[in-house]
Amino acid sequence: MDNREQRGVEIATTKKPHRRGDGLWIVPSQRGVGSYVVDFAHTLCSCPDHEERGGVCKHLWSVQHT
């Protein structure tokens, strides 16, 4: 398990991401300030890490582990 996946598991267990009615997920920031929108079906997240790097971020991992 890599660092991003480990952080995603932490977010999934402590921050409780939730699914909206339109199928998108709201994932609270690990730092507790704000949240990010995750489209798990299309592997997209609104966080800076995903937008800049393009890979699977900790927020996508948190939805995977929810």
PDB file of N, H, CA, C and O in Angstrom:
ATOM      1  N   MET A   1       0.848  -1.169   0.000  1.00  0.00           N
ATOM      2  CA  MET A   1       0.000   0.000   0.000  1.00  0.00           C
ATOM      3  C   MET A   1       0.898   1.239   0.000  1.00  0.00           C
ATOM      4  O   MET A   1       1.766   1.379   0.862  1.00  0.00           O
ATOM      5  N   ASP A   2       0.690   2.136  -0.966  1.00  0.00           N
ATOM      6  H   ASP A   2      -0.015   2.022  -1.666  1.00  0.00           H
ATOM      7  CA  ASP A   2       1.520   3.339  -1.025  1.00  0.00           C
ATOM      8  C   ASP A   2       0.971   4.433  -0.100  1.00  0.00           C
ATOM      9  O   ASP A   2      -0.088   4.278   0.507  1.00  0.00           O
ATOM     10  N   ASN A   3       1.699   5.519  -0.010  1.00  0.00           N
ATOM     11  H   ASN A   3       2.560   5.645  -0.503  1.00  0.00           H
ATOM     12  CA  ASN A   3       1.373   6.612   0.906  1.00  0.00           C
ATOM     13  C   ASN A   3      -0.011   7.207   0.627  1.00  0.00           C
ATOM     14  O   ASN A   3      -0.772   7.459   1.561  1.00  0.00           O
ATOM     15  N   ARG A   4      -0.340   7.432  -0.639  1.00  0.00           N
ATOM     16  H   ARG A   4       0.279   7.228  -1.398  1.00  0.00           H
ATOM     17  CA  ARG A   4      -1.645   8.010  -0.970  1.00  0.00           C
ATOM     18  C   ARG A   4      -2.782   7.060  -0.577  1.00  0.00           C
ATOM     19  O   ARG A   4      -3.816   7.494  -0.071  1.00  0.00           O
ATOM     20  N   GLU A   5      -2.581   5.787  -0.812  1.00  0.00           N
ATOM     21  H   GLU A   5      -1.740   5.434  -1.223  1.00  0.00           H
ATOM     22  CA  GLU A   5      -3.615   4.829  -0.430  1.00  0.00           C
ATOM     23  C   GLU A   5      -3.773   4.784   1.087  1.00  0.00           C
ATOM     24  O   GLU A   5      -4.898   4.718   1.582  1.00  0.00           O
ATOM     25  N   GLN A   6      -2.683   4.818   1.826  1.00  0.00           N
ATOM     26  H   GLN A   6      -1.769   4.872   1.423  1.00  0.00           H
ATOM     27  CA  GLN A   6      -2.756   4.821   3.292  1.00  0.00           C
ATOM     28  C   GLN A   6      -3.532   6.035   3.797  1.00  0.00           C
ATOM     29  O   GLN A   6      -4.368   5.921   4.694  1.00  0.00           O
ATOM     30  N   ARG A   7      -3.250   7.190   3.216  1.00  0.00           N
ATOM     31  H   ARG A   7      -2.571   7.283   2.488  1.00  0.00           H
ATOM     32  CA  ARG A   7      -3.970   8.405   3.611  1.00  0.00           C
ATOM     33  C   ARG A   7      -5.443   8.309   3.232  1.00  0.00           C
ATOM     34  O   ARG A   7      -6.311   8.785   3.964  1.00  0.00           O
ATOM     35  N   GLY A   8      -5.719   7.699   2.098  1.00  0.00           N
ATOM     36  H   GLY A   8      -5.014   7.312   1.503  1.00  0.00           H
ATOM     37  CA  GLY A   8      -7.108   7.496   1.682  1.00  0.00           C
ATOM     38  C   GLY A   8      -7.877   6.632   2.661  1.00  0.00           C
ATOM     39  O   GLY A   8      -9.040   6.903   2.961  1.00  0.00           O
ATOM     40  N   VAL A   9      -7.227   5.593   3.159  1.00  0.00           N
ATOM     41  H   VAL A   9      -6.282   5.373   2.916  1.00  0.00           H
ATOM     42  CA  VAL A   9      -7.857   4.724   4.169  1.00  0.00           C
ATOM     43  C   VAL A   9      -8.139   5.526   5.437  1.00  0.00           C
ATOM     44  O   VAL A   9      -9.201   5.385   6.044  1.00  0.00           O
ATOM     45  N   GLU A  10      -7.187   6.366   5.834  1.00  0.00           N
ATOM     46  H   GLU A  10      -6.325   6.481   5.341  1.00  0.00           H
ATOM     47  CA  GLU A  10      -7.395   7.216   7.012  1.00  0.00           C
ATOM     48  C   GLU A  10      -8.590   8.147   6.820  1.00  0.00           C
ATOM     49  O   GLU A  10      -9.410   8.306   7.724  1.00  0.00           O
ATOM     50  N   ILE A  11      -8.685   8.754   5.653  1.00  0.00           N
ATOM     51  H   ILE A  11      -8.020   8.624   4.918  1.00  0.00           H
ATOM     52  CA  ILE A  11      -9.813   9.643   5.365  1.00  0.00           C
ATOM     53  C   ILE A  11     -11.121   8.856   5.393  1.00  0.00           C
ATOM     54  O   ILE A  11     -12.113   9.316   5.959  1.00  0.00           O
ATOM     55  N   ALA A  12     -11.122   7.676   4.785  1.00  0.00           N
ATOM     56  H   ALA A  12     -10.316   7.303   4.325  1.00  0.00           H
ATOM     57  CA  ALA A  12     -12.341   6.855   4.735  1.00  0.00           C
ATOM     58  C   ALA A  12     -12.828   6.487   6.126  1.00  0.00           C
ATOM     59  O   ALA A  12     -14.035   6.433   6.365  1.00  0.00           O
ATOM     60  N   THR A  13     -11.910   6.236   7.040  1.00  0.00           N
ATOM     61  H   THR A  13     -10.930   6.280   6.846  1.00  0.00           H
ATOM     62  CA  THR A  13     -12.314   5.784   8.372  1.00  0.00           C
ATOM     63  C   THR A  13     -12.563   6.920   9.352  1.00  0.00           C
ATOM     64  O   THR A  13     -13.323   6.751  10.306  1.00  0.00           O
ATOM     65  N   THR A  14     -11.941   8.070   9.139  1.00  0.00           N
ATOM     66  H   THR A  14     -11.324   8.207   8.364  1.00  0.00           H
ATOM     67  CA  THR A  14     -12.094   9.159  10.108  1.00  0.00           C
ATOM     68  C   THR A  14     -12.945  10.319   9.620  1.00  0.00           C
ATOM     69  O   THR A  14     -13.558  11.010  10.434  1.00  0.00           O
ATOM     70  N   LYS A  15     -12.999  10.549   8.321  1.00  0.00           N
ATOM     71  H   LYS A  15     -12.501   9.988   7.660  1.00  0.00           H
ATOM     72  CA  LYS A  15     -13.704  11.718   7.784  1.00  0.00           C
ATOM     73  C   LYS A  15     -15.061  11.391   7.165  1.00  0.00           C
ATOM     74  O   LYS A  15     -15.878  12.286   6.949  1.00  0.00           O
ATOM     75  N   LYS A  16     -15.300  10.123   6.881  1.00  0.00           N
ATOM     76  H   LYS A  16     -14.636   9.396   7.057  1.00  0.00           H
ATOM     77  CA  LYS A  16     -16.588   9.638   6.371  1.00  0.00           C
ATOM     78  C   LYS A  16     -17.049  10.331   5.081  1.00  0.00           C
ATOM     79  O   LYS A  16     -17.981  11.135   5.117  1.00  0.00           O
ATOM     80  N   PRO A  17     -16.417  10.033   3.958  1.00  0.00           N
ATOM     81  CA  PRO A  17     -16.904  10.542   2.675  1.00  0.00           C
ATOM     82  C   PRO A  17     -18.353  10.105   2.463  1.00  0.00           C
ATOM     83  O   PRO A  17     -18.768   9.056   2.954  1.00  0.00           O
ATOM     84  N   HIS A  18     -19.112  10.910   1.736  1.00  0.00           N
ATOM     85  H   HIS A  18     -18.775  11.762   1.337  1.00  0.00           H
ATOM     86  CA  HIS A  18     -20.503  10.530   1.482  1.00  0.00           C
ATOM     87  C   HIS A  18     -20.872  10.774   0.023  1.00  0.00           C
ATOM     88  O   HIS A  18     -20.336  11.663  -0.639  1.00  0.00           O
ATOM     89  N   ARG A  19     -21.795   9.963  -0.446  1.00  0.00           N
ATOM     90  H   ARG A  19     -22.230   9.240   0.092  1.00  0.00           H
ATOM     91  CA  ARG A  19     -22.224  10.009  -1.840  1.00  0.00           C
ATOM     92  C   ARG A  19     -23.433  10.923  -1.974  1.00  0.00           C
ATOM     93  O   ARG A  19     -24.392  10.817  -1.209  1.00  0.00           O
ATOM     94  N   ARG A  20     -23.380  11.820  -2.952  1.00  0.00           N
ATOM     95  H   ARG A  20     -22.601  11.906  -3.573  1.00  0.00           H
ATOM     96  CA  ARG A  20     -24.509  12.692  -3.251  1.00  0.00           C
ATOM     97  C   ARG A  20     -25.507  11.940  -4.124  1.00  0.00           C
ATOM     98  O   ARG A  20     -25.208  10.861  -4.633  1.00  0.00           O
ATOM     99  N   GLY A  21     -26.676  12.509  -4.289  1.00  0.00           N
ATOM    100  H   GLY A  21     -26.919  13.387  -3.875  1.00  0.00           H
ATOM    101  CA  GLY A  21     -27.713  11.897  -5.103  1.00  0.00           C
ATOM    102  C   GLY A  21     -27.350  11.752  -6.568  1.00  0.00           C
ATOM    103  O   GLY A  21     -27.910  10.899  -7.257  1.00  0.00           O
ATOM    104  N   ASP A  22     -26.422  12.568  -7.062  1.00  0.00           N
ATOM    105  H   ASP A  22     -25.967  13.261  -6.503  1.00  0.00           H
ATOM    106  CA  ASP A  22     -26.026  12.503  -8.476  1.00  0.00           C
ATOM    107  C   ASP A  22     -24.881  11.525  -8.722  1.00  0.00           C
ATOM    108  O   ASP A  22     -24.360  11.447  -9.834  1.00  0.00           O
ATOM    109  N   GLY A  23     -24.487  10.778  -7.689  1.00  0.00           N
ATOM    110  H   GLY A  23     -24.911  10.841  -6.785  1.00  0.00           H
ATOM    111  CA  GLY A  23     -23.440   9.771  -7.846  1.00  0.00           C
ATOM    112  C   GLY A  23     -22.041  10.270  -7.541  1.00  0.00           C
ATOM    113  O   GLY A  23     -21.108   9.471  -7.459  1.00  0.00           O
ATOM    114  N   LEU A  24     -21.876  11.566  -7.371  1.00  0.00           N
ATOM    115  H   LEU A  24     -22.633  12.215  -7.437  1.00  0.00           H
ATOM    116  CA  LEU A  24     -20.565  12.100  -7.007  1.00  0.00           C
ATOM    117  C   LEU A  24     -20.367  11.972  -5.504  1.00  0.00           C
ATOM    118  O   LEU A  24     -21.332  11.877  -4.745  1.00  0.00           O
ATOM    119  N   TRP A  25     -19.121  11.969  -5.087  1.00  0.00           N
ATOM    120  H   TRP A  25     -18.337  12.046  -5.703  1.00  0.00           H
ATOM    121  CA  TRP A  25     -18.780  11.837  -3.677  1.00  0.00           C
ATOM    122  C   TRP A  25     -18.228  13.155  -3.145  1.00  0.00           C
ATOM    123  O   TRP A  25     -17.534  13.878  -3.859  1.00  0.00           O
ATOM    124  N   ILE A  26     -18.535  13.458  -1.906  1.00  0.00           N
ATOM    125  H   ILE A  26     -19.099  12.870  -1.325  1.00  0.00           H
ATOM    126  CA  ILE A  26     -17.941  14.582  -1.200  1.00  0.00           C
ATOM    127  C   ILE A  26     -16.963  13.982  -0.187  1.00  0.00           C
ATOM    128  O   ILE A  26     -17.347  13.211   0.692  1.00  0.00           O
ATOM    129  N   VAL A  27     -15.704  14.352  -0.332  1.00  0.00           N
ATOM    130  H   VAL A  27     -15.391  14.978  -1.046  1.00  0.00           H
ATOM    131  CA  VAL A  27     -14.659  13.805   0.531  1.00  0.00           C
ATOM    132  C   VAL A  27     -14.030  14.966   1.308  1.00  0.00           C
ATOM    133  O   VAL A  27     -13.408  15.847   0.715  1.00  0.00           O
ATOM    134  N   PRO A  28     -14.192  14.966   2.621  1.00  0.00           N
ATOM    135  CA  PRO A  28     -13.589  16.027   3.430  1.00  0.00           C
ATOM    136  C   PRO A  28     -12.072  16.034   3.305  1.00  0.00           C
ATOM    137  O   PRO A  28     -11.436  14.993   3.141  1.00  0.00           O
ATOM    138  N   SER A  29     -11.517  17.221   3.386  1.00  0.00           N
ATOM    139  H   SER A  29     -12.034  18.067   3.519  1.00  0.00           H
ATOM    140  CA  SER A  29     -10.073  17.371   3.385  1.00  0.00           C
ATOM    141  C   SER A  29      -9.490  16.681   4.609  1.00  0.00           C
ATOM    142  O   SER A  29     -10.092  16.700   5.683  1.00  0.00           O
ATOM    143  N   GLN A  30      -8.332  16.079   4.451  1.00  0.00           N
ATOM    144  H   GLN A  30      -7.843  16.064   3.579  1.00  0.00           H
ATOM    145  CA  GLN A  30      -7.676  15.416   5.571  1.00  0.00           C
ATOM    146  C   GLN A  30      -7.280  16.430   6.641  1.00  0.00           C
ATOM    147  O   GLN A  30      -7.232  16.099   7.826  1.00  0.00           O
ATOM    148  N   ARG A  31      -7.002  17.641   6.231  1.00  0.00           N
ATOM    149  H   ARG A  31      -7.041  17.910   5.268  1.00  0.00           H
ATOM    150  CA  ARG A  31      -6.620  18.698   7.172  1.00  0.00           C
ATOM    151  C   ARG A  31      -7.838  19.335   7.846  1.00  0.00           C
ATOM    152  O   ARG A  31      -7.688  20.145   8.761  1.00  0.00           O
ATOM    153  N   GLY A  32      -9.039  18.971   7.398  1.00  0.00           N
ATOM    154  H   GLY A  32      -9.161  18.313   6.655  1.00  0.00           H
ATOM    155  CA  GLY A  32     -10.245  19.478   8.032  1.00  0.00           C
ATOM    156  C   GLY A  32     -10.744  20.800   7.502  1.00  0.00           C
ATOM    157  O   GLY A  32     -11.666  21.378   8.078  1.00  0.00           O
ATOM    158  N   VAL A  33     -10.168  21.301   6.425  1.00  0.00           N
ATOM    159  H   VAL A  33      -9.419  20.832   5.957  1.00  0.00           H
ATOM    160  CA  VAL A  33     -10.590  22.568   5.844  1.00  0.00           C
ATOM    161  C   VAL A  33     -11.132  22.305   4.442  1.00  0.00           C
ATOM    162  O   VAL A  33     -10.365  22.071   3.508  1.00  0.00           O
ATOM    163  N   GLY A  34     -12.451  22.346   4.300  1.00  0.00           N
ATOM    164  H   GLY A  34     -13.074  22.537   5.058  1.00  0.00           H
ATOM    165  CA  GLY A  34     -13.055  22.144   2.992  1.00  0.00           C
ATOM    166  C   GLY A  34     -13.247  20.678   2.641  1.00  0.00           C
ATOM    167  O   GLY A  34     -13.071  19.784   3.469  1.00  0.00           O
ATOM    168  N   SER A  35     -13.614  20.467   1.385  1.00  0.00           N
ATOM    169  H   SER A  35     -13.756  21.194   0.713  1.00  0.00           H
ATOM    170  CA  SER A  35     -13.829  19.111   0.881  1.00  0.00           C
ATOM    171  C   SER A  35     -13.599  19.107  -0.620  1.00  0.00           C
ATOM    172  O   SER A  35     -13.466  20.158  -1.247  1.00  0.00           O
ATOM    173  N   TYR A  36     -13.556  17.906  -1.187  1.00  0.00           N
ATOM    174  H   TYR A  36     -13.664  17.052  -0.677  1.00  0.00           H
ATOM    175  CA  TYR A  36     -13.323  17.738  -2.616  1.00  0.00           C
ATOM    176  C   TYR A  36     -14.432  16.896  -3.218  1.00  0.00           C
ATOM    177  O   TYR A  36     -15.031  16.054  -2.548  1.00  0.00           O
ATOM    178  N   VAL A  37     -14.694  17.138  -4.492  1.00  0.00           N
ATOM    179  H   VAL A  37     -14.207  17.822  -5.036  1.00  0.00           H
ATOM    180  CA  VAL A  37     -15.698  16.370  -5.221  1.00  0.00           C
ATOM    181  C   VAL A  37     -14.979  15.276  -5.997  1.00  0.00           C
ATOM    182  O   VAL A  37     -14.040  15.544  -6.746  1.00  0.00           O
ATOM    183  N   VAL A  38     -15.430  14.041  -5.810  1.00  0.00           N
ATOM    184  H   VAL A  38     -16.193  13.823  -5.202  1.00  0.00           H
ATOM    185  CA  VAL A  38     -14.834  12.886  -6.474  1.00  0.00           C
ATOM    186  C   VAL A  38     -15.867  12.235  -7.379  1.00  0.00           C
ATOM    187  O   VAL A  38     -16.973  11.906  -6.949  1.00  0.00           O
ATOM    188  N   ASP A  39     -15.491  12.055  -8.637  1.00  0.00           N
ATOM    189  H   ASP A  39     -14.593  12.322  -8.986  1.00  0.00           H
ATOM    190  CA  ASP A  39     -16.288  11.294  -9.590  1.00  0.00           C
ATOM    191  C   ASP A  39     -15.571   9.951  -9.744  1.00  0.00           C
ATOM    192  O   ASP A  39     -14.700   9.785 -10.599  1.00  0.00           O
ATOM    193  N   PHE A  40     -15.959   9.012  -8.903  1.00  0.00           N
ATOM    194  H   PHE A  40     -16.666   9.147  -8.210  1.00  0.00           H
ATOM    195  CA  PHE A  40     -15.251   7.731  -8.862  1.00  0.00           C
ATOM    196  C   PHE A  40     -15.412   6.958 -10.164  1.00  0.00           C
ATOM    197  O   PHE A  40     -14.485   6.270 -10.592  1.00  0.00           O
ATOM    198  N   ALA A  41     -16.573   7.060 -10.797  1.00  0.00           N
ATOM    199  H   ALA A  41     -17.327   7.619 -10.449  1.00  0.00           H
ATOM    200  CA  ALA A  41     -16.826   6.327 -12.042  1.00  0.00           C
ATOM    201  C   ALA A  41     -15.869   6.749 -13.160  1.00  0.00           C
ATOM    202  O   ALA A  41     -15.551   5.948 -14.040  1.00  0.00           O
ATOM    203  N   HIS A  42     -15.413   7.998 -13.127  1.00  0.00           N
ATOM    204  H   HIS A  42     -15.672   8.649 -12.413  1.00  0.00           H
ATOM    205  CA  HIS A  42     -14.516   8.503 -14.163  1.00  0.00           C
ATOM    206  C   HIS A  42     -13.110   8.798 -13.629  1.00  0.00           C
ATOM    207  O   HIS A  42     -12.291   9.401 -14.323  1.00  0.00           O
ATOM    208  N   THR A  43     -12.836   8.371 -12.394  1.00  0.00           N
ATOM    209  H   THR A  43     -13.501   7.881 -11.830  1.00  0.00           H
ATOM    210  CA  THR A  43     -11.534   8.529 -11.749  1.00  0.00           C
ATOM    211  C   THR A  43     -11.072   9.989 -11.761  1.00  0.00           C
ATOM    212  O   THR A  43      -9.960  10.302 -12.187  1.00  0.00           O
ATOM    213  N   LEU A  44     -11.961  10.880 -11.279  1.00  0.00           N
ATOM    214  H   LEU A  44     -12.865  10.626 -10.933  1.00  0.00           H
ATOM    215  CA  LEU A  44     -11.654  12.305 -11.234  1.00  0.00           C
ATOM    216  C   LEU A  44     -11.840  12.845  -9.823  1.00  0.00           C
ATOM    217  O   LEU A  44     -12.723  12.409  -9.084  1.00  0.00           O
ATOM    218  N   CYS A  45     -10.995  13.799  -9.466  1.00  0.00           N
ATOM    219  H   CYS A  45     -10.278  14.154 -10.066  1.00  0.00           H
ATOM    220  CA  CYS A  45     -11.101  14.471  -8.174  1.00  0.00           C
ATOM    221  C   CYS A  45     -10.764  15.947  -8.380  1.00  0.00           C
ATOM    222  O   CYS A  45      -9.955  16.294  -9.240  1.00  0.00           O
ATOM    223  N   SER A  46     -11.392  16.808  -7.583  1.00  0.00           N
ATOM    224  H   SER A  46     -12.049  16.526  -6.884  1.00  0.00           H
ATOM    225  CA  SER A  46     -11.156  18.246  -7.710  1.00  0.00           C
ATOM    226  C   SER A  46      -9.953  18.738  -6.899  1.00  0.00           C
ATOM    227  O   SER A  46      -9.701  19.943  -6.856  1.00  0.00           O
ATOM    228  N   CYS A  47      -9.208  17.838  -6.257  1.00  0.00           N
ATOM    229  H   CYS A  47      -9.413  16.859  -6.292  1.00  0.00           H
ATOM    230  CA  CYS A  47      -8.070  18.271  -5.440  1.00  0.00           C
ATOM    231  C   CYS A  47      -6.885  18.666  -6.331  1.00  0.00           C
ATOM    232  O   CYS A  47      -6.766  18.195  -7.462  1.00  0.00           O
ATOM    233  N   PRO A  48      -6.012  19.534  -5.810  1.00  0.00           N
ATOM    234  CA  PRO A  48      -4.837  19.957  -6.583  1.00  0.00           C
ATOM    235  C   PRO A  48      -3.922  18.799  -6.977  1.00  0.00           C
ATOM    236  O   PRO A  48      -3.376  18.804  -8.080  1.00  0.00           O
ATOM    237  N   ASP A  49      -3.741  17.811  -6.105  1.00  0.00           N
ATOM    238  H   ASP A  49      -4.185  17.807  -5.208  1.00  0.00           H
ATOM    239  CA  ASP A  49      -2.862  16.687  -6.428  1.00  0.00           C
ATOM    240  C   ASP A  49      -3.347  15.970  -7.681  1.00  0.00           C
ATOM    241  O   ASP A  49      -2.557  15.695  -8.585  1.00  0.00           O
ATOM    242  N   HIS A  50      -4.625  15.668  -7.740  1.00  0.00           N
ATOM    243  H   HIS A  50      -5.267  15.891  -7.007  1.00  0.00           H
ATOM    244  CA  HIS A  50      -5.151  14.957  -8.910  1.00  0.00           C
ATOM    245  C   HIS A  50      -5.119  15.841 -10.148  1.00  0.00           C
ATOM    246  O   HIS A  50      -4.764  15.381 -11.233  1.00  0.00           O
ATOM    247  N   GLU A  51      -5.485  17.095  -9.992  1.00  0.00           N
ATOM    248  H   GLU A  51      -5.774  17.469  -9.110  1.00  0.00           H
ATOM    249  CA  GLU A  51      -5.511  17.993 -11.149  1.00  0.00           C
ATOM    250  C   GLU A  51      -4.121  18.211 -11.736  1.00  0.00           C
ATOM    251  O   GLU A  51      -3.981  18.330 -12.953  1.00  0.00           O
ATOM    252  N   GLU A  52      -3.095  18.264 -10.894  1.00  0.00           N
ATOM    253  H   GLU A  52      -3.209  18.167  -9.905  1.00  0.00           H
ATOM    254  CA  GLU A  52      -1.726  18.495 -11.377  1.00  0.00           C
ATOM    255  C   GLU A  52      -1.030  17.212 -11.813  1.00  0.00           C
ATOM    256  O   GLU A  52      -0.349  17.190 -12.838  1.00  0.00           O
ATOM    257  N   ARG A  53      -1.198  16.147 -11.038  1.00  0.00           N
ATOM    258  H   ARG A  53      -1.750  16.165 -10.205  1.00  0.00           H
ATOM    259  CA  ARG A  53      -0.484  14.892 -11.299  1.00  0.00           C
ATOM    260  C   ARG A  53      -1.279  13.954 -12.187  1.00  0.00           C
ATOM    261  O   ARG A  53      -0.717  13.233 -13.012  1.00  0.00           O
ATOM    262  N   GLY A  54      -2.591  13.971 -12.010  1.00  0.00           N
ATOM    263  H   GLY A  54      -3.048  14.557 -11.340  1.00  0.00           H
ATOM    264  CA  GLY A  54      -3.450  13.138 -12.835  1.00  0.00           C
ATOM    265  C   GLY A  54      -3.618  11.701 -12.391  1.00  0.00           C
ATOM    266  O   GLY A  54      -4.398  10.959 -12.989  1.00  0.00           O
ATOM    267  N   GLY A  55      -2.911  11.297 -11.368  1.00  0.00           N
ATOM    268  H   GLY A  55      -2.277  11.899 -10.882  1.00  0.00           H
ATOM    269  CA  GLY A  55      -3.023   9.919 -10.892  1.00  0.00           C
ATOM    270  C   GLY A  55      -4.101   9.773  -9.841  1.00  0.00           C
ATOM    271  O   GLY A  55      -4.868  10.701  -9.583  1.00  0.00           O
ATOM    272  N   VAL A  56      -4.149   8.600  -9.240  1.00  0.00           N
ATOM    273  H   VAL A  56      -3.526   7.847  -9.450  1.00  0.00           H
ATOM    274  CA  VAL A  56      -5.131   8.342  -8.186  1.00  0.00           C
ATOM    275  C   VAL A  56      -4.650   9.035  -6.908  1.00  0.00           C
ATOM    276  O   VAL A  56      -3.568   8.750  -6.396  1.00  0.00           O
ATOM    277  N   CYS A  57      -5.472   9.941  -6.415  1.00  0.00           N
ATOM    278  H   CYS A  57      -6.351  10.173  -6.831  1.00  0.00           H
ATOM    279  CA  CYS A  57      -5.127  10.699  -5.209  1.00  0.00           C
ATOM    280  C   CYS A  57      -5.723  10.017  -3.975  1.00  0.00           C
ATOM    281  O   CYS A  57      -6.452   9.031  -4.086  1.00  0.00           O
ATOM    282  N   LYS A  58      -5.402  10.557  -2.810  1.00  0.00           N
ATOM    283  H   LYS A  58      -4.810  11.357  -2.720  1.00  0.00           H
ATOM    284  CA  LYS A  58      -5.893   9.980  -1.559  1.00  0.00           C
ATOM    285  C   LYS A  58      -7.412  10.071  -1.442  1.00  0.00           C
ATOM    286  O   LYS A  58      -8.021   9.254  -0.752  1.00  0.00           O
ATOM    287  N   HIS A  59      -8.035  11.046  -2.099  1.00  0.00           N
ATOM    288  H   HIS A  59      -7.540  11.710  -2.660  1.00  0.00           H
ATOM    289  CA  HIS A  59      -9.486  11.187  -2.036  1.00  0.00           C
ATOM    290  C   HIS A  59     -10.185  10.081  -2.850  1.00  0.00           C
ATOM    291  O   HIS A  59     -11.213   9.544  -2.436  1.00  0.00           O
ATOM    292  N   LEU A  60      -9.608   9.758  -4.007  1.00  0.00           N
ATOM    293  H   LEU A  60      -8.773  10.193  -4.344  1.00  0.00           H
ATOM    294  CA  LEU A  60     -10.128   8.627  -4.782  1.00  0.00           C
ATOM    295  C   LEU A  60      -9.942   7.326  -4.008  1.00  0.00           C
ATOM    296  O   LEU A  60     -10.831   6.474  -3.998  1.00  0.00           O
ATOM    297  N   TRP A  61      -8.793   7.172  -3.363  1.00  0.00           N
ATOM    298  H   TRP A  61      -8.071   7.864  -3.370  1.00  0.00           H
ATOM    299  CA  TRP A  61      -8.567   5.976  -2.547  1.00  0.00           C
ATOM    300  C   TRP A  61      -9.575   5.915  -1.409  1.00  0.00           C
ATOM    301  O   TRP A  61     -10.041   4.832  -1.057  1.00  0.00           O
ATOM    302  N   SER A  62      -9.921   7.068  -0.824  1.00  0.00           N
ATOM    303  H   SER A  62      -9.542   7.948  -1.111  1.00  0.00           H
ATOM    304  CA  SER A  62     -10.868   7.048   0.289  1.00  0.00           C
ATOM    305  C   SER A  62     -12.236   6.541  -0.154  1.00  0.00           C
ATOM    306  O   SER A  62     -12.906   5.821   0.587  1.00  0.00           O
ATOM    307  N   VAL A  63     -12.649   6.917  -1.363  1.00  0.00           N
ATOM    308  H   VAL A  63     -12.105   7.502  -1.965  1.00  0.00           H
ATOM    309  CA  VAL A  63     -13.928   6.407  -1.879  1.00  0.00           C
ATOM    310  C   VAL A  63     -13.818   4.901  -2.131  1.00  0.00           C
ATOM    311  O   VAL A  63     -14.750   4.152  -1.837  1.00  0.00           O
ATOM    312  N   GLN A  64     -12.695   4.463  -2.667  1.00  0.00           N
ATOM    313  H   GLN A  64     -11.938   5.071  -2.906  1.00  0.00           H
ATOM    314  CA  GLN A  64     -12.471   3.034  -2.907  1.00  0.00           C
ATOM    315  C   GLN A  64     -12.626   2.231  -1.619  1.00  0.00           C
ATOM    316  O   GLN A  64     -13.161   1.122  -1.627  1.00  0.00           O
ATOM    317  N   HIS A  65     -12.151   2.805  -0.512  1.00  0.00           N
ATOM    318  H   HIS A  65     -11.716   3.705  -0.505  1.00  0.00           H
ATOM    319  CA  HIS A  65     -12.166   2.088   0.765  1.00  0.00           C
ATOM    320  C   HIS A  65     -13.412   2.375   1.617  1.00  0.00           C
ATOM    321  O   HIS A  65     -13.524   1.891   2.743  1.00  0.00           O
ATOM    322  N   THR A  66     -14.328   3.151   1.080  1.00  0.00           N
ATOM    323  H   THR A  66     -14.237   3.544   0.165  1.00  0.00           H
ATOM    324  CA  THR A  66     -15.559   3.458   1.818  1.00  0.00           C
ATOM    325  C   THR A  66     -16.594   2.395   1.552  1.00  0.00           C
ATOM    326  O   THR A  66     -17.704   2.467   2.080  1.00  0.00           O
TER     327      THR A  66
END
